[in-house]
Amino acid sequence: MLSDDKIIALYCIVDDTLKAMRHYEDKKVRVSDSEVITTAFVSVLYFGGHLDNGRHFMKLKGYVPGMLGKSRFCRRLHRLSDFMLALFFYLGKRLKDMAGAATYRLDSFPVAVCDNIRISRSKVLEGEVFRGKHAAMRRYFYGVQVQVLILDGLPVEFCLVPGAEADVRALGKLPLDVAPESCIYMDAGYTDYGAEDDLFDAELIHAMVQRKKNSKRKDAPSINFLKEHMRKQIETDFSCIKAKMLRSIHAVTQNCFLLKVALFVIAFTFDQIA
């Protein structure tokens, strides 16, 4: 539910995190970076990613009286895109440090740029590398996969990969910067015995991957039950993130589409904390 307290809390968390990161911005700016980022969060959390609707709302309600125009706001937001990722990973690092050796869940969910029948006309994403298959739903999609590492329902690491890329390759793209003796529960798509051994030997991280029927490393029934039980919660977490998305994410460029997808994950973490 959209409330004054929630929006103010979001702004305070963003602003305090920027100060903790010693972020500098020109004192002459009419709208601060904290206000721009908070407006983007409100847009994806309550307006399905429509930045202009979020911008109008924040101005009409008096949260940002000197709101930038549509074009200037979008340019400013794109300039802050790398910094918002740094902001997310800084917050994620603090959460992981406080948790210590903890239980994590790693999985992915697809975000389609268009329906399959419109793939040939897509201008936002182009190429077969974006055509992937969602095994759980037994259907193909055209877009990206969001690889997310979750701690107690909060995304603390994520990356975007083309739809055709296998889940197991995410093990080399995510930092997996967690405390020693932590356990990361994953499904069978992340099976890579070498990567599992390397994680344990180098970082003392337990990769708890569900085993396939023909796996060379069979699990005891009790371990298999534990892995299945621990992974069920991540589907609920993904449902909460995808519930904020509209049926189609409006974007006119590839960078805009990827930025909005990333914003849904980043804003979800800040919203849960607020």
ZAMARGU-4260 file (C-alpha; in steps of 0.2 Angstrom, whole numbers, plus 5000, padded with zeros to 4 digits):
<rodrens>
0) 5000/5000/5000 | 5006/5017/4995 | 5008/5028/5011 | 5018/5044/5016 | 5027/5034/5029
5) 5033/5021/5016 | 5039/5034/5004 | 5048/5044/5018 | 5056/5028/5024 | 5062/5024/5007
10) 5070/5041/5005 | 5078/5041/5022 | 5086/5024/5019 | 5092/5029/5001 | 5099/5046/5008
15) 5107/5038/5023 | 5115/5024/5012 | 5122/5037/5000 | 5130/5047/5015 | 5137/5031/5022
20) 5145/5028/5005 | 5152/5046/5005 | 5143/5051/4989 | 5146/5068/4983 | 5135/5078/4972
25) 5135/5096/4966 | 5126/5108/4978 | 5118/5117/4964 | 5107/5103/4958 | 5089/5106/4960
30) 5084/5088/4963 | 5096/5078/4973 | 5101/5060/4968 | 5092/5053/4983 | 5076/5061/4977
35) 5079/5054/4959 | 5082/5037/4965 | 5067/5037/4977 | 5056/5043/4963 | 5062/5028/4952
40) 5059/5016/4967 | 5041/5023/4969 | 5038/5021/4950 | 5043/5002/4950 | 5035/4998/4966
45) 5018/5007/4964 | 5017/5011/4945 | 5023/4995/4936 | 5039/5004/4931 | 5031/5019/4922
50) 5044/5032/4927 | 5033/5047/4921 | 5018/5042/4932 | 5030/5040/4947 | 5038/5057/4943
55) 5021/5066/4942 | 5015/5058/4958 | 5030/5064/4968 | 5028/5081/4961 | 5009/5083/4964
60) 5010/5076/4982 | 5024/5088/4986 | 5038/5076/4989 | 5049/5083/4976 | 5042/5101/4972
65) 5055/5105/4960 | 5054/5089/4950 | 5064/5088/4934 | 5055/5086/4917 | 5053/5069/4909
70) 5068/5070/4897 | 5080/5077/4911 | 5074/5065/4924 | 5077/5050/4912 | 5094/5056/4907
75) 5098/5059/4926 | 5092/5041/4930 | 5103/5033/4917 | 5118/5042/4923 | 5115/5035/4940
80) 5112/5017/4934 | 5129/5011/4939 | 5129/5020/4955 | 5112/5012/4960 | 5120/4995/4957
85) 5134/5000/4969 | 5121/5006/4981 | 5112/4990/4981 | 5128/4979/4983 | 5134/4991/4997
90) 5117/4988/5006 | 5118/4969/5002 | 5136/4968/5009 | 5130/4976/5025 | 5116/4963/5027
95) 5127/4949/5023 | 5140/4955/5036 | 5127/4956/5049 | 5120/4939/5045 | 5137/4930/5046
100) 5137/4912/5042 | 5119/4910/5035 | 5108/4901/5024 | 5105/4908/5006 | 5095/4903/4991
105) 5100/4905/4973 | 5089/4904/4958 | 5083/4913/4943 | 5067/4920/4935 | 5064/4925/4917
110) 5058/4942/4911 | 5051/4943/4894 | 5053/4958/4883 | 5038/4953/4872 | 5026/4939/4868
115) 5033/4925/4857 | 5023/4930/4842 | 5031/4948/4842 | 5049/4942/4843 | 5053/4945/4825
120) 5047/4963/4827 | 5057/4966/4843 | 5068/4981/4843 | 5073/4982/4861 | 5082/4965/4861
125) 5088/4957/4846 | 5097/4940/4843 | 5094/4921/4847 | 5105/4924/4863 | 5089/4931/4871
130) 5078/4916/4867 | 5077/4905/4882 | 5067/4891/4890 | 5059/4892/4907 | 5060/4873/4912
135) 5048/4874/4927 | 5034/4882/4916 | 5038/4872/4901 | 5038/4887/4889 | 5050/4898/4879
140) 5052/4916/4882 | 5062/4930/4874 | 5071/4941/4886 | 5083/4940/4901 | 5086/4929/4916
145) 5087/4937/4933 | 5099/4927/4944 | 5096/4932/4962 | 5105/4927/4978 | 5092/4929/4993
150) 5095/4930/5011 | 5079/4929/5022 | 5068/4935/5008 | 5080/4949/5003 | 5089/4950/4987
155) 5108/4953/4992 | 5116/4949/4975 | 5109/4948/4957 | 5114/4949/4939 | 5105/4949/4922
160) 5110/4937/4909 | 5103/4933/4891 | 5088/4921/4891 | 5098/4907/4882 | 5112/4907/4895
165) 5112/4892/4907 | 5109/4894/4926 | 5126/4886/4930 | 5136/4900/4922 | 5129/4912/4935
170) 5141/4904/4948 | 5155/4913/4939 | 5146/4930/4937 | 5139/4932/4954 | 5152/4938/4967
175) 5145/4925/4980 | 5153/4936/4993 | 5146/4927/5009 | 5154/4922/5025 | 5163/4906/5027
180) 5152/4891/5032 | 5137/4898/5024 | 5125/4887/5014 | 5118/4891/4997 | 5104/4881/4991
185) 5101/4879/4972 | 5092/4868/4960 | 5099/4855/4949 | 5102/4868/4935 | 5117/4874/4944
190) 5126/4857/4944 | 5144/4859/4942 | 5155/4848/4953 | 5171/4858/4950 | 5163/4874/4955
195) 5156/4866/4971 | 5173/4860/4976 | 5181/4877/4972 | 5168/4886/4983 | 5171/4875/4998
200) 5190/4874/4996 | 5193/4893/4993 | 5179/4900/5004 | 5172/4886/5014 | 5155/4889/5006
205) 5143/4874/5005 | 5134/4873/4988 | 5119/4864/4992 | 5113/4859/4974 | 5098/4847/4971
210) 5104/4831/4963 | 5097/4824/4947 | 5092/4806/4946 | 5108/4802/4936 | 5119/4812/4948
215) 5137/4805/4952 | 5135/4813/4969 | 5119/4805/4977 | 5112/4813/4992 | 5105/4804/5007
220) 5085/4805/5008 | 5086/4817/5023 | 5098/4829/5014 | 5087/4828/4998 | 5072/4832/5008
225) 5081/4847/5017 | 5086/4854/5000 | 5069/4853/4993 | 5061/4861/5008 | 5074/4876/5009
230) 5071/4880/4991 | 5052/4882/4991 | 5053/4899/4999 | 5062/4907/4985 | 5047/4904/4973
235) 5037/4915/4985 | 5050/4928/4985 | 5051/4929/4966 | 5032/4930/4966 | 5033/4946/4977
240) 5045/4954/4965 | 5036/4949/4949 | 5019/4955/4956 | 5026/4973/4955 | 5029/4970/4936
245) 5016/4974/4923 | 5012/4961/4910 | 5024/4970/4898 | 5039/4982/4904 | 5038/4998/4894
250) 5055/5002/4886 | 5061/5009/4870 | 5080/5004/4871 | 5089/4989/4878 | 5098/4999/4891
255) 5081/5006/4897 | 5074/4988/4898 | 5088/4982/4908 | 5088/4997/4920 | 5070/4994/4924
260) 5072/4975/4927 | 5086/4979/4939 | 5076/4993/4947 | 5062/4980/4952 | 5075/4969/4961
265) 5084/4984/4969 | 5068/4993/4974 | 5061/4977/4982 | 5075/4975/4994 | 5074/4993/4999
270) 5055/4992/5001 | 5057/4976/5012 | 5069/4985/5024 | 5058/5001/5024
</rodrens>
